[in-house]
Amino acid sequence: MSKSKVLVVGGTGYIGKRIVKACLDQGHETYVLQRPDIGLDIDKIQMLLSFKKQGAHLVEASFSDHQSLVDAVKLVDVVISTISGVHFRSHNILMQLKLVEAIKEAGNIKRFLPSEFGMDPARMGNALEPGRVTFDEKMTVRKAIEEAKVPFTYVCGCCFAGYFVGNLSQLGTLVPPREKVYVYGNGNIKVVYADEDDIATYTVKTIDDPRTLNKTVYLRPPENILTQKQLIEKWEKLVGRELEKCSISAQDFLAPMKELDYASQVGVGHFYHIFYEGCLTNFEAGEDGKEASELYPEVQYTRMDSYLKIYA
Ligand SMILES: NC(=O)c1ccc[n+]([C@@H]2O[C@H](COP(=O)([O-])OP(=O)(O)OC[C@H]3O[C@@H](n4cnc5c(N)ncnc54)[C@H](OP(=O)(O)O)[C@@H]3O)[C@@H](O)[C@H]2O)c1
C-alpha cells in the first residue's frame, strides 16, 4: 500500500514540529502549511525552511482565505492538525472549524486528525470551569468533523513529558523542584506520561491504518502508566536523594482557584482531573477506542526514568 501524502497544519508548533519530523521519518510525502500571518516571525520561517531542507513541501495558505485552505487540502490524502490548545501559550482550537469546512469542500481527504493529544474530551463532560473550554471546543470540532462525514482518528490520552515529567508534575515550573515536591492527594492515582517524539511517532502510524479509521487512539505505553509517587521515586533514584513531600488535599488544591488568572485556572482544573480524578486511566478504551502501544508494539517508546536523565 502506498503511503499517504500528509498536510500538517500548525507544523511549527510544540507538537507540530515533531509530527512533521515523524511524517518525514516514516516516508510520507509531507506538506506543511505556511501561513502568511506569521509575518516576521523569524523562528517559524527558519523552522519551515529546515523542514523544506529535510524534504517537506511548504504550502502557503491562510485561515482568512478559505480557497487557499481548500487548495492546500487538495494536494494530500491526510490532514493532521496540531493547532494550539494550551491557554498560557495560545488557544485556537476553534480555528479548525475553518479547516473542516475546507476539507469538506475539497472532498478528497481519507483521514483527518484534529488537534487533540490530551485528555479525551468525550469523557470530560463534567469538567470544571473554566478549564472545560478545552474539552468543549475539541468536542465542537469533533461534531463538525462527524457531521461533515470526514473520516477521522482522534489521538489522545496522555500527558506530554515536557509539561508533566521534567517538573515531577508540579504546576508553574518545567524543571524539577530542588527541595520540596507537592504530591497530589496520596500520589497514588495512575497517570499516563509520554515523550512527545513518541506521541508523534504513534500519531503518524495511525494515518494509513484501517484499524484506526473513525476511532479514538489512546496513548498508554504500559511502562509509562505511573503514579506521581512512582515518578518522584524515579527522580530520587536518579539523583540519589529524597525530596521533602508535601501532600495537598483536593480541597486545598482547588481553594485558591478564584484568585488565579484565567490560564492558571485552566491549568489547575486540568491537573485536578488528571491527578485527583484519574481521568486518563479510570476507563477502558472500549469498542471505539484503540491503544497505541498494542497497535504498534514495534515502537521502542521512551521510559520516564530515561527521559528524566536530561534534567539531572
Ligand atoms: N497532553 C498534554 O500534556 C498536552 C500538552 C500541550 C498541548 N497539548 C495539546 O496539543 C495540541 C497542540 O498544542 P501545542 O502546544 O503544540 O500548540 P502550540 O505550539 O502553542 O501551537 C501550535 C500551532 O498552532 C498554530 N496557530 C496558533 N495560532 C493560530 C492562529 N491564530 N491561526 C492559525 N494557526 C494558529 C501555529 O501554527 P503555525 O505553525 O502555522 O504557525 C502554531 O505553531 C493542542 O490540542 C493541545 O491541547 C497537550
The ligand as a Gaussian input file, in Angstrom:
#p B3LYP/6-31G(d) Opt

LIG

0 1
 N       -1.381000      16.232000      26.742000
 C       -0.621000      17.247000      27.011000
 O        0.125000      17.233000      28.003000
 C       -0.619000      18.449000      26.111000
 C        0.307000      19.464000      26.328000
 C        0.349000      20.535000      25.456000
 C       -0.533000      20.585000      24.361000
 N       -1.432000      19.596000      24.187000
 C       -2.359000      19.661000      23.037000
 O       -1.588000      19.620000      21.844000
 C       -2.195000      20.410000      20.838000
 C       -1.177000      21.362000      20.228000
 O       -0.669000      22.228000      21.242000
 P        0.759000      22.910000      21.127000
 O        1.144000      23.340000      22.486000
 O        1.671000      22.005000      20.356000
 O        0.417000      24.188000      20.272000
 P        1.333000      25.481000      20.007000
 O        2.746000      25.095000      19.859000
 O        1.017000      26.521000      21.009000
 O        0.744000      25.995000      18.625000
 C        0.634000      25.124000      17.519000
 C        0.387000      25.876000      16.241000
 O       -0.895000      26.463000      16.248000
 C       -0.917000      27.360000      15.147000
 N       -1.657000      28.575000      15.488000
 C       -1.553000      29.321000      16.589000
 N       -2.374000      30.391000      16.486000
 C       -3.000000      30.298000      15.284000
 C       -3.948000      31.087000      14.600000
 N       -4.443000      32.210000      15.132000
 N       -4.354000      30.681000      13.383000
 C       -3.865000      29.546000      12.837000
 N       -2.966000      28.759000      13.445000
 C       -2.542000      29.144000      14.634000
 C        0.533000      27.732000      14.819000
 O        0.816000      27.107000      13.585000
 P        1.899000      27.624000      12.504000
 O        2.943000      26.576000      12.521000
 O        1.142000      27.674000      11.231000
 O        2.378000      28.963000      12.949000
 C        1.292000      27.068000      15.965000
 O        2.584000      26.672000      15.605000
 C       -3.403000      21.085000      21.480000
 O       -4.571000      20.410000      21.121000
 C       -3.141000      20.946000      22.967000
 O       -4.325000      20.909000      23.733000
 C       -1.479000      18.526000      25.024000

